[in-house]
Amino acid sequence: MAVNGAVPNGTADATNGLSPQPTVVGINFGNSYASIAVLTKEGISECIANEDGERQIACAISFQGEELYIGNQAKPQLVKNAQNTIIGFRNLLGRKFSEIPKDKPVVSAPVIQHPNLRDEPAYRVQVLNPAPTPLPTSAAGTPAASSAPTPRSEPTPAERVLTVSEVTSIFLRSLVKSAEDFLGKKVTGAVLSVPVWFNDAQRTALEKAAREADINVLQLLEDAGAVTVTTSALWSEDVSPDRTQLVVDVGQSSLELSVLSSRQGLAYSLATLTDFSVNGDRIDEKLVKFFAKEFTKKTKTALTVCPSAERQDQRAEAKLRLAIEHTKRTLSASPGAATCSVESLKDGLDFTSSINRLRFDMEVRPIYDQIYAKVKELVASAQLDLYDIDEVVYVGGSASFPGLDETLAEGLPESVVTPFTSGTVIGGGIGDPTTILARGCALQAKLLASIGDSSEDQAVRKAFERDSEWAKTKATTKSIGLIFPEEGAEGDLDGQWVPVVLKETPLPCRRIVSLQVDVGEAASGPWKVGFEVWEVKEGVKIEKIKPPKDEDDPEEENQVGGDPDEEEEEEEEEEEEEEIETKEKTLEKVSFLSSLSFAVEEAEKTSGRLTARIEVQFLLDADGGLEVSAWEVKKSGRGQKATVTVFGPS
Amino acid sequence: MAQVVEVKVVPPPLPQSWTPPESTSKSVSPLVERKLLPAGPAYLAHVRRTVHNLSFEEHDKHAEEERKRLEALDGNGGIEDDLGVGDEAETEELLSLDPKEWKKQDHYAVLGLSHLRYKATGAQIKIAHRKKVLKHHPDKKAGAAGDSNDDAFFKCIQKAHEVLFNAEKRRQFDSVDPYYSLIEDDVPTASQVTKAKDPVKAFFKGFGPVFEREARFSKVQPVPMLGDVDAPKEAVEGFYDFWYNFDSWRSFEYLDKEVNEGSDSRDDKRYTEKKNKSERARRKKEDTARLRNIVDTALSLDPRIKRIKEEEKAAREAKRKAKTGGAATTAAEKAKQEEEKKKAEEAAKKDEEEKVRWSIVLHCSWHELNLPLVRRGLRPRKQRRLLRTRERRREELNVQRRKGRRTFYPCPVVLCVMHMDMSVFPPLR
């Protein structure tokens, strides 16, 4: 008998062995990179690394003989096995072959017309079929008699045609497999992110591909939605729950911008913009070109890249592209020099070089400027000013460069919150650009998994489907708030302004503010407290002032030589001729809605003033009808409630 | 709950002359149509309110209920489940343990598992160890002013974990668990039970926990427990049957004397090992005898045995009565009784003979007994089983012999019949 064979030890009952979290995952499925997030035991979502230890999993699959490489392993195959390596397939989902532009040079397996299906894009790859199984043997252990010739025992070369949907299925399946390996349990559902510009056909195609990969898709969540979930998951002290967010998604293949009005976690998009000409690939190109120049300088070997015509140059470019991945990560993580080294880049010559952040920012300045221009365009289309943005959310690895944030910060108010100001870019907190979407998707999956199965909940579940009726809502156009009248107050407001319901707040809504009010000089109560309820118009006043002319510009001395620098210098000088813009937020009273006054009984002295604590509640119904109530917060509880109502717009 | 936004500004007092201004607009400005992003808990709450047509207060109530329900479902409200390990108070004495004396420490107490002891599962031990390590790791105490011996208790924890996490070592420790060793001899004696006010109650109260304690050593689980006064005959017999055939995993390696590692003398080592081995065997023997003693005492005091015997007697009586019928005459009855008596005597005599025969067989030298068995080619396991049964029988007989009922006759004749099946072994004349 084994030791403890009868298990005399260890019989105490375990109370509850089940993990409270559902086994759902969030998948950020981009065109170039994907990431997976799962729920931890505490219910927080966390981006996980796959078997290769990668959190940013390249969307690539490669066929090499009998082997199939998926993810980051497939990337190096682009150097020698580009014809059998498939990348950039997500954007082709649900599209017809004739719709796909074919003007771009391809560095991977080309998209072809499917031989059997009409107008269907596909890939053709060379594979090796595994060797056939040996002939069936008879009982004596010898092959059974057969008239067929003895089959070859080696794998046979074959051609395989894969549709985009099949490729996507293979890739998604591997993602979910990674998550299952991590969790040790079967994944019951997943939320996938989709770009906002995906049309119905593309979304349906993605759903179909996921279904074929045996994934239960709980929802296809737009990127902006995932951002909302992540950023509203934790209220922090320094960020107001009502804020206007600018989402800057610099992906490897496209730039996606949107302005969100996020009101206590309830958000909608005010404007979106997608541009395929500005993307992470362009940044890569700049870097590759930079390093290729360095290489030529160092080794006196010509290397033409982006675009490269010769076979050798193409290989060198592919190698450089792989190598700068590491360089870029170093650049976004530390201000020091980032190295790039490639063995046998061209003609058997090794290459090692480094670039610091300053130099890098200089190289990619044109792209930053393009992004900045696009942001301005977007904000203008939302009829806002850059100064109205309260928070910037960056998405994507290429958005982790501090240089981009510095560029954008020029136009934004100083109080703006970005992942750089809160220090979460490197630390991997809430705003970590590389994982924010996947984590949002995982949290959304958790939310959807928590909805029950009763008939009422079924209706609720429907609200998360595409183009749901329930998502339609009305929103306010002007900010509503309190004005505490004051004699001889500065400005046009005649009092102290306390905003309660901001403009672009979806209805119905409820807001409660708690504040201390000065009750005046009288020594004993009751004291009278009152306020007016106003609608106001917010604006931004732009003033232009001439800067004082500086004779000796310190910057001039700091300039380093080189062509691009001089150009910039000229630009700067031109700019300095112009006036400097200063911005200021303005308020303008539009309409008086109502007023409320009541008596308070308790007050205490704080910093020399006698103050009482009151709470004011604004309740706006779905049609805009407003109910304002206020009460005193006493030590023993709530005081008498005073209420006024205002009709909604008829 | 509704979220209350705290406003930092302190508004000025209401001017005396204030009167509400003339209303410029009686309603809120016109609204715009927007499309919400179907994401996040806020959207879910919004949809719930709209679908069920709830006001904010009603929804608050709903959400609160839901939260409570989920919390109840989780068991402990999202706090990590520690499988009932809990936190035990650490006494001053425990914290000042010397890791060099680890053999003497109570490993369960060190890991804070003294409420579970041998019942603790592997997972519980793991959790308990982790808890203790998090608390007592030297790195945690690096900042605090402490002496160089600060990690003594941590070493004790590691030792305890080493012992308890290894199944073999744990079994050895459990065999001599100090907590149970203290109360091991706490067994009621015959006089204690019989002299008690209520002997029956005293018996069950006294022996119940004893058997529960001893049950943990059984290789066969579950172990039948003492039960109560009304236990049926089968249960009682099953109980004693089990406990007389008790198969214990208890062993005494833990109490071995440390082989002196410092000396290279092989002889020294061998001597110690030999001594340890004999010591173990002696202890095991003592333990078996101790348990046997307990069971014997229990059997002799068990009120149920008396009851069962009486019941059997009554049943026999009833049966006989039913057989003879109420019409039988006294004489016939007497004759019958006589006959019965004679029969019983005969049976008793036969029984006696049988037993004598057994005793003879079983008291032969083991060499003599083993020899033919081996020659017969039985499989070793079967052989052992046979030997075990015999040993048991012999012991039973020995007990009886000690009581003076039997005398021992060595009989060389037995050797002649060793090859025969025991059941056809003819009675001695």
Interface residues (C-beta under 8 A of the other chain):
Chain A: M1 V3 N4 G5 A6 V7 P8 N9 G10 T11 A12 D13 A14 T15 N16 G17 P20 K41 E42 G43 Q219 L221 E222 A224 G225 A226 T228 V229 S232 W235 S240 P241 L260 S261 Q264 G265 L266 A267 Y268 S269 G440 L443 Q444 L447 S450 I451 E456 A459 V460 A463 F464 E465 S468 W470 A471 K472 T473 K474 A475 T476 T477 K478 I480 L482 F484 P485 E486 E487 A489 G495 Q496 V498 E504 P506 L507 P508 R510 R511 I512 V513 S514 L515 Q516 V517 D518 V519 G520 E521 W527 K528 V529 G530 F531 E532 E535 V590 S591 F592 L593 S594 S595 S597 R609 T611 E615 L619 L620 A622 D623 G624 G625 L626 V646 F647 G648 P649 S650
Chain B: A2 Q3 V4 V5 E6 V7 V9 V10 P11 P12 P13 L14 P15 S17 W18 P20 P21 E22 S23 T24 S25 K26 S27 V28 S29 P30 L31 V32 E33 R34 K35 L36 L37 P38 A39 G40 P41 A42 Y43 L44 H46 V47 R48 R49 T50 V51 H52 F56 L70 L73 D74 G75 N76 G78 E80 D81 L83 G84 L116 Y118 K119 A120 T121 G122 A123 Q124 A167 E168 R170 R171 D174 R216 F217 S218 K219 V220 Q221 W249
